[in-house]
Amino acid sequence: MSENLARQFLLREDVVFLNHGSFGACPREVFSAYQGWQLELEREPVEFLGRKLNENLKAPREALGAELGSPAEDIVGVVNATHGLNIVAQSLDLKPGDQILTTDHEYNALEKTWAYVCRKTGAEVVVVNVPLPLLTEEQFTDTILAGMTDRTRVLFLSHITSPTALVFPIERAVAEARKRGIWTVIDGAHTPGHIKLDLTALGADFYAGNCHKWMMAPKGSAFLYARPEVQALLNPLVISHGWTIDSKKPGAKGAFDNSPFIDEIEIQGTRDPSAWLTVPAALKYRADNDWWAIAEHCQALAQDTARRMGKLTGLEPLSESEFCAPQMVAIPIPDCDALQVHKTLFDDYGIEIPVFKWQDRCIARLSVQGYNSRPQMDQLIEALSALLNLNPRAASFG
Ligand SMILES: Cc1ncc(COP(=O)(O)O)c(C=O)c1O
């Protein structure tokens, strides 16, 4: 982590940007590859979208599949994780009384998605409380298993949670659900490029993730994974050229000679696929710069900052550090007007960081990416100390 790395990004210099988690940030080199695709599209739209697209769409599937432990044909490009998870939620055949089991740490847009599905189908959402602090894998799995009934049809879990920035240890819960014939749907919005993933080994039925967050691809690049055995359960949200009348017949091909899963979801009328096509460039940038090593430094800085804040506030962390997202930490802060603190941090200190109320806690969710530095962490602690009337000497500056 150095000024040199910060210069590789396009972020404004007058902002201390500590919110990579919301929408990511794209390095210059990757952004320029993205603009290269857009330029090529604009220069000959018919060749690009009409003749070359099917071939060009293979590279991101292959590169991402290799990175995430999935055959290329089990992954499709979508614009964001919300889109991918909506395809799944709106496709599954749910009936009145069926249950969707989930936790109280989920992302708002997906809570709404399941509420919408329930309104349409008569199914119901069952929310289990994952208590904090999260201390052991057994504690997590037991909580999930205790929520399963003979009416549970879907298990929906975040892999990395949004409000609490925890890595849920989902492996055993997924395996247990699969054993019971429950569909497993995983929200991996924050995982690609953040933790190492092996989708085949995990064995979830459906998994959606964003490439535009921690993988640092341009906004609008995400994927949906589905195990081959369940791909035929899915329907696209938009019917377009990729759809065929026979797509549900065994062994059917999609309109462009890929599987129906790929052709029906990836071809959705006229739109700009440049962000998705840039995924291989993002992976190359990460490999060229040994990004997993940079991420380790970020993790150390994030944990250190959380510890220093903990000393100041006297508040316990939300989990054992093994369940803390490597580059994102939800730091508990004393009760405050969270919206006002968030606004003042930006307006008066130039610090971009989410501060919010979640259940009965106030949280500042710190993201640390390669462009961040220790002096920026000092700035955050000083600003929070001033706003929350804490004593910064307890956090040992330097
Ligand atoms: C856990 C989780 N799921 C889903 C999303 C939605 O991501 P997107 O808006 O890219 O679909 C987010 C966004 O931050 C998230 O944190």
The ligand as a Gaussian input file, in Angstrom:
#p B3LYP/6-31G(d) Opt

LIG

0 1
 C      -24.700000      -8.543000       0.749000
 C      -25.080000      -7.758000      -0.470000
 N      -25.895000      -8.320000      -1.367000
 C      -26.252000      -7.695000      -2.497000
 C      -25.785000      -6.434000      -2.773000
 C      -26.229000      -5.770000      -4.021000
 O      -25.205000      -5.544000      -4.929000
 P      -25.607000      -4.933000      -6.334000
 O      -26.273000      -3.609000      -6.054000
 O      -24.339000      -4.788000      -7.064000
 O      -26.559000      -5.868000      -6.943000
 C      -24.932000      -5.788000      -1.869000
 C      -24.426000      -4.445000      -2.154000
 O      -23.692000      -3.849000      -1.441000
 C      -24.584000      -6.471000      -0.690000
 O      -23.798000      -5.908000       0.227000

